[in-house]
Amino acid sequence: MQWIPNILFAIILFVGIYFFAKNVRKLIRNIKLGKEVDRSDNPSERWTNMARIALGQSKMVRRPVSGVLHIVVYLGFIIINIEVLEIILDGLLGTHRVFLPVLGQSVYGFLIGTFEVLALLVLVSVTVFWIRRNVMHIKRFLGKEMKGWPKNDGNNILYFEMVLMSLFLLMNATDDHFQHLATGNTISQYIAPFFENLSFGVVHAIERTAWWIHIVGILVFLNYLYYSKHLHILLAFPNTFFANLKPKGAFKNDPNVTKEVMMMMDPNADPYAAPAEGEDEVVATFGAKDVTDLSWVNLMNAYTCTECGRCTSNCPANLTGKELSPRKIMMDTRDRLEEVGKNIDANNGVFQDDGKNLFDYISKEEIWACTSCNACVETCPVNIDPLEIIMDMRRYLVMEESSAPTELNNMMQNVENNGAPWPYSQMDRLNWVDEEQ
């Protein structure tokens, strides 16, 4: 009978890790639905960016208050969860604080004491975050795309962190043996007196209950990540590593367009020639109509979006009342990608045309409101690039549907006819000289 708790713990641990691994496989599958793009150049610069931006949080602290608080939560949560290793071993082996005799009382006490201080700091930080989000009504948290699930999701993760940190301190405060060590209980020693008048059995039951809820809560949190904006906890590192290193404003050349131009410049090229033997005829498409037309980096960007709203709060189009919100672009891309993924799951791994595409989520008005200034790309704390998605969708509208604002159509027609965006013949270009004379 004494092994029943250990068996139960092993089952819970296995189920939690199994579902997490299943979600990770689904996540990778969905990202790979995007087109291939090579982001293996300049590895040293990529590693530097990942260390500086994802690990070092360099772009977060541009807004000092939220940036510093985020660093506290980030470091605290990661460092404190080192103790999960001990909890797992204790749960599987039936031991209690298995690292104490291994590390010695002084080293172990120092580590747990540090964890407790960090837990308190995390509690304070997430409380401030909750107040900022729900009481202060900061504008960038109040966009129309932030109603319903996005708003609840932002609060849920704060509640998760509050509960997990509180349980960590509670299980230390009610651990009689740990408190009698008088080392490492930097914060929990002030909580322990609240349980002095309770019997040892009751206090022990509280400690065990907190211990179990703590580890189960961590496994639930781990599996909640897939459905939450907090996937950035995992994806911020690869996202910053594979970010575009080209100068901002340098748009990518579509290989299909390049091919068409090269054929036009080659007097010997036959545009109607049949494909070579052994080659399949590939119909060229331009731009992005759906998520599968985007690159896998774009799709990873969508999953990495933290919904913090920094991009939207810096977008000049949004600030002047236009429909465009770069944050919504990323959220809509992720929602459509999830819809495509569920379609594939429901049809035995094969996508069945559902009559929808990315334009059912993102309107043409949003696409054409963008000034392509790169403010959203510059300000994103994890190097997400909404502009690339916008430009690919614009390319589709122009080159596949000949759909563009009247002003743009006029300009393109002038370029085609006159070699310039103005409605004047090339023969009349120097007329202004005569007028000046």
C-alpha positions in Angstrom: 0.0 0.0 0.0 2.9 2.4 0.7 3.7 2.4 -3.1 0.3 3.6 -4.1 1.2 7.3 -3.9 4.3 6.7 -6.0 2.4 4.7 -8.6 -0.3 7.4 -8.8 2.4 10.1 -9.1 4.1 8.2 -12.0 0.7 7.9 -13.8 0.0 11.6 -13.4 3.5 12.5 -14.6 3.3 10.2 -17.6 -0.1 11.5 -18.6 1.1 15.1 -18.3 4.3 14.6 -20.3 2.4 12.5 -22.9 -0.1 15.2 -23.7 2.6 17.9 -23.7 4.6 15.8 -26.2 1.5 15.3 -28.3 0.8 19.0 -28.4 4.4 19.8 -29.3 4.2 17.4 -32.2 1.0 19.1 -33.4 2.7 22.5 -33.0 5.7 21.4 -35.1 3.3 19.9 -37.7 1.3 23.1 -38.0 4.4 25.3 -38.3 5.8 23.0 -41.0 2.7 23.6 -43.1 4.4 26.9 -44.1 6.7 27.2 -47.1 10.4 26.5 -46.7 12.7 29.4 -46.2 16.4 29.3 -45.4 17.4 31.0 -42.1 20.7 29.3 -41.6 22.9 32.2 -42.5 25.1 34.1 -40.0 24.8 31.6 -37.2 27.0 33.7 -34.8 24.7 36.7 -35.2 21.6 34.5 -34.7 23.0 33.0 -31.5 23.9 36.5 -30.3 20.3 37.8 -31.0 18.8 34.8 -29.2 21.0 35.4 -26.1 20.5 39.1 -26.1 16.7 39.3 -26.9 15.2 36.0 -25.7 17.4 35.3 -22.8 18.6 38.8 -21.9 15.2 40.5 -22.5 16.9 43.5 -24.0 13.8 44.7 -25.9 11.5 44.2 -22.9 13.3 46.8 -20.8 12.6 49.6 -23.3 9.5 50.0 -21.2 11.2 49.9 -17.8 8.3 49.1 -15.4 6.8 46.2 -17.3 10.3 45.1 -18.5 11.8 44.8 -15.0 8.7 43.1 -13.7 8.7 40.7 -16.6 12.4 39.8 -15.9 11.5 39.1 -12.3 8.7 36.7 -13.3 10.7 35.1 -16.1 13.8 34.4 -13.9 11.8 33.6 -10.8 9.5 31.1 -12.5 12.4 29.4 -14.4 14.8 29.2 -11.5 12.1 28.1 -8.9 11.0 25.3 -11.2 14.5 23.7 -10.9 13.0 22.3 -7.7 10.6 20.4 -9.9 13.4 17.9 -10.4 13.5 17.2 -6.7 9.7 16.9 -6.6 9.7 14.4 -9.4 12.4 12.3 -7.8 10.6 12.4 -4.4 7.3 11.5 -6.1 8.8 8.5 -7.9 11.1 7.2 -5.2 8.9 8.0 -2.2 11.6 10.1 -0.6 11.3 13.6 0.9 13.7 16.4 -0.1 16.1 14.0 -1.7 18.6 16.7 -2.6 19.1 17.7 1.1 21.6 15.0 2.1 23.2 15.2 -1.4 23.9 19.0 -1.4 24.3 19.4 2.4 22.2 21.6 4.7 24.1 24.9 3.9 24.0 24.6 0.0 20.4 23.2 0.0 19.3 26.0 2.4 20.8 28.7 0.2 19.1 27.3 -2.9 15.6 27.0 -1.3 16.0 30.3 0.4 16.8 32.0 -2.9 13.8 30.2 -4.4 11.5 31.6 -1.7 12.7 35.1 -2.2 12.1 34.8 -5.9 8.7 33.3 -5.3 7.7 36.3 -3.2 9.0 38.7 -5.9 7.1 36.8 -8.6 3.9 37.1 -6.5 4.4 40.8 -6.2 5.1 41.2 -9.9 2.2 39.2 -11.2 -0.1 41.1 -8.8 1.1 44.4 -10.3 0.6 42.9 -13.8 -3.0 41.9 -12.8 -3.7 45.5 -11.6 -2.2 47.0 -14.8 -4.4 44.7 -16.9 -7.7 44.9 -15.0 -7.7 48.0 -12.9 -5.5 50.6 -14.6 -7.0 49.8 -18.0 -3.8 50.5 -20.0 -4.9 51.2 -23.6 -2.8 48.5 -25.3 -4.6 45.8 -23.4 -8.0 47.0 -24.5 -8.0 46.5 -28.3 -11.2 45.0 -29.8 -9.2 41.8 -30.5 -8.5 41.5 -26.8 -12.0 40.6 -25.7 -13.2 37.2 -24.6 -10.6 34.4 -24.6 -7.5 36.7 -25.2 -8.4 38.7 -22.1 -9.2 35.7 -20.0 -6.0 33.9 -21.2 -3.9 36.9 -20.0 -5.5 36.7 -16.5 -5.5 32.9 -16.3 -1.7 32.8 -16.6 -1.4 35.3 -13.8 -3.7 33.2 -11.6 -1.6 30.1 -12.4 1.6 31.9 -11.3 0.0 33.3 -8.1 -1.3 29.8 -7.1 1.9 28.0 -7.9 4.1 30.4 -6.0 1.8 30.5 -3.1 1.7 26.7 -2.9 5.5 26.6 -3.0 5.7 28.8 0.0 2.9 27.0 1.8 4.4 23.6 1.4 7.7 24.9 2.8 6.0 26.7 5.7 4.1 23.5 6.7 7.1 21.2 6.4 8.0 20.8 10.1 11.3 19.1 9.4 12.4 21.8 6.9 11.4 24.6 9.3 13.4 23.1 12.1 16.5 23.2 9.9 16.3 26.9 10.3 18.0 27.4 6.9 16.4 28.1 3.6 13.1 29.3 5.1 13.7 32.9 4.3 10.1 33.7 3.6 8.2 30.6 4.8 9.4 31.1 8.4 7.0 34.1 8.5 4.1 32.0 7.3 4.8 29.0 9.5 3.4 30.6 12.8 -0.1 30.7 11.3 -0.1 26.9 11.7 1.4 26.6 15.2 -1.9 25.9 16.9 -2.8 23.0 14.6 -1.9 19.4 15.3 1.1 17.8 13.5 -1.2 15.5 11.5 -3.3 18.5 10.1 -0.1 20.5 9.3 1.4 17.5 7.6 -1.8 17.0 5.6 -1.7 20.6 4.5 1.9 20.2 3.4 1.2 17.0 1.4 -1.9 18.6 -0.2 0.1 21.7 -1.2 2.9 19.4 -2.6 0.5 17.4 -4.8 -1.5 20.4 -6.1 1.8 22.2 -6.8 3.2 19.4 -9.1 -0.1 18.7 -10.7 -0.6 22.4 -11.3 2.8 22.6 -13.0 1.8 19.7 -15.3 -1.5 21.4 -16.1 0.3 24.7 -16.8 2.7 22.9 -19.1 -0.2 21.6 -21.2 -2.1 24.9 -21.0 0.8 26.6 -22.9 -0.3 25.1 -26.2 -3.7 26.8 -26.0 -2.3 30.1 -24.7 -0.4 33.1 -25.8 2.3 32.0 -23.4 3.8 29.6 -25.9 6.4 32.4 -26.2 7.9 30.8 -23.1 9.1 28.0 -25.4 9.1 29.7 -28.8 10.8 33.0 -28.0 14.2 31.3 -28.3 13.8 29.7 -31.8 11.8 32.8 -33.0 14.6 35.2 -32.2 17.2 32.8 -33.6 15.4 32.4 -37.0 14.4 36.1 -37.3 15.2 38.0 -40.5 18.6 39.5 -40.4 18.2 41.6 -43.5 17.9 45.4 -43.1 14.4 46.5 -42.2 12.6 47.6 -45.4 14.4 45.1 -47.6 11.6 43.1 -48.9 12.1 39.5 -50.2 12.0 38.8 -53.9 9.3 36.3 -54.9 11.2 33.5 -56.9 8.2 33.1 -59.2 8.3 36.8 -60.1 12.1 36.5 -60.6 11.5 33.6 -62.9 8.9 35.5 -65.0 11.2 38.5 -65.3 14.2 36.4 -66.3 12.1 34.7 -69.0 11.0 38.1 -70.3 14.6 39.2 -70.6 15.7 36.0 -72.4 15.0 36.3 -76.1 15.3 32.5 -76.5 13.0 31.6 -73.7 9.7 29.9 -74.6 7.0 30.7 -72.0 4.8 28.0 -73.4 7.4 25.2 -73.4 6.4 21.9 -71.8 8.2 20.9 -68.7 11.3 18.8 -69.1 10.9 15.1 -69.0 10.5 13.8 -65.4 9.4 17.3 -64.1 5.9 18.1 -63.1 4.3 21.3 -64.3 4.1 23.7 -61.4 1.6 26.5 -61.6 3.2 29.6 -60.1 1.3 31.4 -57.4 2.1 34.8 -56.0 1.7 36.1 -52.4 -0.3 34.5 -49.7 -4.0 33.6 -49.8 -3.9 31.2 -46.8 -1.5 30.2 -44.0 0.0 27.5 -46.2 1.3 30.2 -48.5 3.2 31.8 -45.8 6.7 30.7 -44.7 7.2 28.4 -41.6 8.9 31.4 -39.9 5.7 33.5 -40.3 3.7 30.6 -38.8 6.2 30.3 -35.9 5.8 34.1 -35.4 2.1 33.7 -35.1 2.4 31.0 -32.3 5.1 33.1 -30.6 3.0 36.3 -30.3 2.6 37.4 -26.7 -0.3 39.7 -27.5 1.4 42.4 -25.5 0.2 45.1 -27.9 3.5 46.9 -28.2 3.3 46.6 -32.0 -0.2 48.0 -32.2 0.6 50.9 -29.7 3.5 51.9 -32.0 1.6 51.5 -35.3 1.0 54.9 -36.9 -1.9 53.6 -38.9 -3.6 52.3 -35.7 -2.8 55.5 -33.9 -4.6 57.5 -36.5 -7.8 55.4 -36.2 -7.2 52.9 -39.1 -8.5 49.3 -38.8 -4.9 47.9 -38.8 -3.6 46.3 -35.6 -0.4 44.3 -36.1 -1.2 42.3 -33.0 -4.5 41.2 -34.6 -2.7 40.2 -37.8 -0.7 37.7 -35.8 -3.6 36.5 -33.7 -5.7 36.0 -36.8 -2.9 34.1 -38.5 -2.6 31.8 -35.5 -6.4 31.3 -35.3 -6.6 30.3 -39.0 -3.6 28.0 -38.6 -5.2 26.3 -35.7 -8.4 25.9 -37.8 -6.4 24.3 -40.6 -4.6 22.0 -38.1 -8.0 20.9 -36.7 -9.2 20.2 -40.2 -6.2 18.0 -40.9 -6.7 16.1 -37.6 -10.4 15.6 -38.4 -9.6 14.2 -41.9 -6.9 11.6 -41.1 -4.0 13.9 -41.8 -5.3 15.4 -45.1 -6.6 19.0 -45.4 -10.1 19.2 -46.9 -10.9 22.5 -48.5 -13.3 24.3 -46.1 -13.9 27.3 -48.4 -12.0 29.6 -46.1 -8.7 31.4 -46.2 -6.7 34.0 -44.4 -8.8 36.8 -45.9 -11.8 35.5 -43.9 -9.9 36.7 -40.8 -7.9 39.7 -42.1 -9.8 42.3 -44.1 -8.4 44.1 -47.2 -8.9 47.3 -45.3 -6.4 46.2 -42.7 -3.9 45.1 -45.3 -3.9 48.4 -47.2 -3.8 50.5 -44.1 -0.2 49.5 -43.4 2.4 52.1 -44.2 5.2 49.5 -44.2 7.2 51.6 -41.7 8.4 48.6 -39.7 7.5 50.1 -36.4 5.8 46.9 -35.3 8.8 44.8 -36.3 11.2 47.1 -34.5 9.3 47.2 -31.2 8.3 43.5 -30.9 10.1 42.1 -27.8 10.6 38.7 -29.5 11.3 39.8 -33.1 8.0 39.0 -34.7 7.4 40.3 -38.2 3.8 41.1 -39.0 4.8 43.2 -42.0 6.0 40.2 -43.9 2.6 38.6 -43.7 0.9 41.9 -44.7 3.1 42.3 -47.7 2.6 38.7 -48.9 -1.2 39.1 -48.6 -0.9 42.4 -50.6 1.2 40.6 -53.2 -1.6 38.0 -53.6 -4.3 40.7 -54.0 -2.3 42.6 -56.6 -0.8 39.7 -58.6 -3.5 37.1 -58.3 -6.7 39.1 -58.1 -5.7 42.5 -59.5 -7.3 43.9 -56.5 -5.8 47.1 -55.1 -6.9 50.6 -54.2 -7.7 52.9 -57.1 -4.7 55.1 -56.4 -2.3 52.2 -56.5 -3.9 50.7 -59.7 -3.4 54.1 -61.3 0.2 54.3 -60.2 1.0 50.8 -61.5 -0.7 51.6 -64.8 1.4 54.7 -65.1 4.6 52.8 -64.4 3.6 50.3 -67.0 2.8 52.9 -69.7 5.1 55.8 -68.8 7.9 54.3 -66.8 7.0 56.6 -63.9 4.2 56.8 -61.3 2.9 60.1 -62.9 0.3 60.2 -65.7 2.7 62.0 -68.2 4.3 60.6 -71.3 8.1 60.2 -71.2 8.2 62.7 -74.0 6.7 65.3 -71.7 9.0 64.8 -68.8 11.1 67.9 -69.4 8.2 70.3 -70.2 8.6 71.8 -66.8 12.0 73.2 -67.9 10.4 75.2 -70.7 7.7 76.4 -68.3 10.4 77.7 -65.9 12.1 79.6 -68.7 
